[in-house]
């Protein structure tokens, strides 16, 4: 609920999560407008094209569903009240996560396993590591294989 001032929000579609360059719970994209021209974030243009831009004014509220990444920027001095609620059964949340802001336990654990998988690719064998282009190829191949086997058939 926006109480004082204006706030600009960009709400991204869940299908564009791969174009938001997440590192843990946050995006590596800091300046959204500048990122459109930043060679480090080539997929970000697609996310911005599909994003919804909302200007919240005093007295207005916005519901943002679970899994919809968003960015809020105050256009001026701003006071807002955020209300969070959990949408999954309690067993999916961390015990100290009162509002359901963290990723569910299973999601955080799976991200750790993916990181461990990447670390295996980078690990040296007999003092030698795979070249970067091999690491990149197999990381992308693994993600694509997972997507084909587990997601695209839904």
C-alpha contacts under 8 A as a table, 3 or more apart, distances in Angstrom:
res1	aa1	res2	aa2	distance
1	X	58	X	7.94
1	X	59	X	6.73
1	X	60	X	5.84
1	X	61	X	4.27
1	X	62	X	6.96
1	X	80	X	5.52
1	X	81	X	5.06
1	X	82	X	6.35
2	X	5	X	7.37
2	X	6	X	7.51
2	X	7	X	7.84
2	X	56	X	6.43
2	X	57	X	6.17
2	X	58	X	4.95
2	X	59	X	5.65
2	X	60	X	5.56
2	X	61	X	6.10
2	X	78	X	7.82
2	X	79	X	6.42
2	X	80	X	4.40
2	X	81	X	6.50
3	X	57	X	7.85
3	X	58	X	4.85
3	X	59	X	5.81
3	X	60	X	7.85
3	X	78	X	7.55
3	X	79	X	5.44
3	X	80	X	5.23
3	X	81	X	7.30
4	X	57	X	7.59
4	X	58	X	5.24
4	X	77	X	7.45
4	X	78	X	5.18
4	X	79	X	4.92
4	X	80	X	6.87
5	X	57	X	6.42
5	X	58	X	6.09
5	X	74	X	7.73
5	X	75	X	7.46
5	X	76	X	6.03
5	X	77	X	5.71
5	X	78	X	4.44
5	X	79	X	6.66
6	X	55	X	6.68
6	X	56	X	5.55
6	X	57	X	4.85
6	X	58	X	6.78
6	X	74	X	6.24
6	X	75	X	5.55
6	X	76	X	6.33
6	X	77	X	7.74
6	X	78	X	6.30
7	X	55	X	5.64
7	X	56	X	5.13
7	X	57	X	6.87
7	X	72	X	6.61
7	X	73	X	5.62
7	X	74	X	4.37
7	X	75	X	5.36
7	X	76	X	7.55
7	X	78	X	7.07
8	X	53	X	7.08
8	X	54	X	5.82
8	X	55	X	4.59
8	X	56	X	6.40
8	X	72	X	5.75
8	X	73	X	5.19
8	X	74	X	6.22
8	X	75	X	6.52
9	X	52	X	7.99
9	X	53	X	5.68
9	X	54	X	5.09
9	X	55	X	6.24
9	X	56	X	7.54
9	X	70	X	6.86
9	X	71	X	5.55
9	X	72	X	4.45
9	X	73	X	6.37
10	X	51	X	6.19
10	X	52	X	5.61
10	X	53	X	4.63
10	X	54	X	6.44
10	X	70	X	5.46
10	X	71	X	5.24
10	X	72	X	6.62
11	X	51	X	5.48
11	X	52	X	5.17
11	X	53	X	6.52
11	X	54	X	7.96
11	X	64	X	7.90
11	X	68	X	6.56
11	X	69	X	6.03
11	X	70	X	4.34
11	X	71	X	6.64
12	X	16	X	6.79
12	X	17	X	7.88
12	X	47	X	6.55
12	X	48	X	7.48
12	X	50	X	6.85
12	X	51	X	4.60
12	X	52	X	6.60
12	X	68	X	5.79
12	X	69	X	5.28
12	X	70	X	5.83
13	X	16	X	5.58
13	X	17	X	7.42
13	X	47	X	7.59
13	X	50	X	6.85
13	X	51	X	6.47
13	X	68	X	5.72
13	X	69	X	7.11
14	X	17	X	5.55
14	X	67	X	5.83
14	X	68	X	5.24
14	X	69	X	6.89
15	X	18	X	7.52
16	X	19	X	5.34
16	X	20	X	6.86
16	X	46	X	7.58
16	X	47	X	5.45
17	X	20	X	5.39
17	X	21	X	7.57
17	X	22	X	7.73
17	X	47	X	7.96
17	X	69	X	7.56
18	X	21	X	6.34
18	X	22	X	7.72
18	X	43	X	7.88
19	X	41	X	7.71
19	X	43	X	4.78
19	X	44	X	4.97
19	X	46	X	7.07
19	X	47	X	5.86
20	X	27	X	6.00
20	X	28	X	7.57
20	X	29	X	6.99
20	X	43	X	7.62
20	X	44	X	5.99
20	X	47	X	6.94
21	X	27	X	5.35
21	X	28	X	5.55
21	X	29	X	6.73
21	X	41	X	7.44
22	X	25	X	6.66
22	X	26	X	5.47
22	X	27	X	4.10
22	X	28	X	5.92
23	X	26	X	5.65
23	X	27	X	5.79
23	X	28	X	6.32
24	X	27	X	7.79
25	X	102	X	7.72
25	X	103	X	7.63
27	X	30	X	7.17
29	X	32	X	6.30
29	X	35	X	6.56
29	X	41	X	7.72
30	X	35	X	7.73
31	X	34	X	5.44
31	X	35	X	6.02
32	X	35	X	5.11
32	X	36	X	6.93
33	X	36	X	5.77
34	X	37	X	5.81
34	X	38	X	6.57
35	X	38	X	4.70
35	X	41	X	6.55
35	X	44	X	7.15
36	X	41	X	7.58
36	X	42	X	7.89
36	X	44	X	6.51
36	X	45	X	5.60
38	X	41	X	5.80
38	X	42	X	7.22
39	X	42	X	5.73
41	X	44	X	5.47
42	X	45	X	6.69
43	X	46	X	5.69
43	X	47	X	7.02
44	X	47	X	5.09
44	X	48	X	6.27
45	X	48	X	5.13
45	X	49	X	6.07
46	X	49	X	5.05
46	X	50	X	6.37
47	X	50	X	5.28
47	X	51	X	6.00
48	X	51	X	4.92
56	X	60	X	5.97
56	X	61	X	7.11
56	X	62	X	7.75
57	X	60	X	5.62
64	X	68	X	6.66
65	X	68	X	5.92
66	X	87	X	7.67
74	X	77	X	6.72
74	X	78	X	6.02
75	X	78	X	7.68
84	X	99	X	5.60
84	X	100	X	7.25
84	X	101	X	7.77
85	X	99	X	5.69
85	X	100	X	6.49
86	X	89	X	7.79
86	X	90	X	7.84
86	X	99	X	6.32
86	X	100	X	5.15
88	X	92	X	6.59
88	X	93	X	7.95
89	X	92	X	6.00
89	X	93	X	7.79
90	X	93	X	5.64
91	X	94	X	7.83
92	X	104	X	5.42
92	X	105	X	5.86
92	X	106	X	7.23
93	X	97	X	6.51
93	X	100	X	6.52
93	X	102	X	7.72
93	X	103	X	7.76
93	X	104	X	5.20
93	X	105	X	5.89
94	X	97	X	5.21
94	X	102	X	7.73
94	X	104	X	7.07
94	X	105	X	6.18
95	X	98	X	7.45
97	X	100	X	5.51
97	X	101	X	6.69
97	X	102	X	6.61
98	X	101	X	7.88
100	X	103	X	7.58
100	X	104	X	7.91
103	X	107	X	6.07
103	X	108	X	6.07
104	X	107	X	5.30
104	X	108	X	6.39
105	X	108	X	5.26
105	X	109	X	6.15
106	X	109	X	5.13
106	X	110	X	6.10
107	X	110	X	5.16
107	X	111	X	6.24
108	X	111	X	5.14
108	X	112	X	6.40
109	X	112	X	5.12
109	X	113	X	6.46
110	X	113	X	5.01
110	X	114	X	6.27
111	X	114	X	5.04
111	X	115	X	6.25
112	X	115	X	5.07
112	X	116	X	6.21
113	X	116	X	4.94
113	X	117	X	6.16
114	X	117	X	4.97
114	X	118	X	6.31
115	X	118	X	5.07
115	X	119	X	6.18
116	X	119	X	4.90
116	X	120	X	6.29
117	X	120	X	5.12
117	X	121	X	6.62
118	X	121	X	5.13
118	X	122	X	6.46
118	X	135	X	8.00
118	X	139	X	6.83
119	X	122	X	5.01
119	X	123	X	6.02
120	X	123	X	5.06
121	X	130	X	7.18
121	X	135	X	5.89
121	X	138	X	7.96
121	X	139	X	7.99
122	X	129	X	6.28
122	X	130	X	6.59
122	X	135	X	6.74
123	X	129	X	6.09
123	X	130	X	7.91
124	X	127	X	5.42
124	X	128	X	4.89
124	X	129	X	4.25
124	X	130	X	7.36
125	X	128	X	5.24
125	X	129	X	6.19
130	X	134	X	6.15
130	X	135	X	6.38
131	X	134	X	5.42
131	X	135	X	6.50
132	X	135	X	5.03
132	X	136	X	6.11
133	X	136	X	5.14
133	X	137	X	6.01
134	X	137	X	5.01
134	X	138	X	6.12
135	X	138	X	5.42
135	X	139	X	6.06
136	X	139	X	5.17
136	X	140	X	6.13
137	X	140	X	5.32
137	X	141	X	5.96
138	X	141	X	4.80
138	X	142	X	5.88
139	X	142	X	5.21
139	X	143	X	6.35
140	X	143	X	5.18
140	X	144	X	6.08
141	X	144	X	5.07
141	X	145	X	5.96
142	X	145	X	5.09
142	X	146	X	6.15
143	X	146	X	5.17
143	X	147	X	6.21
144	X	147	X	5.04
144	X	148	X	6.16
145	X	148	X	5.15
145	X	149	X	6.10
146	X	149	X	5.23
146	X	150	X	5.77
146	X	151	X	7.43
147	X	150	X	5.40
147	X	151	X	4.92
147	X	152	X	6.07
148	X	151	X	6.02
148	X	152	X	5.27
148	X	153	X	7.16
149	X	152	X	6.99
149	X	153	X	7.18
150	X	153	X	6.64
150	X	154	X	7.58
151	X	154	X	5.68
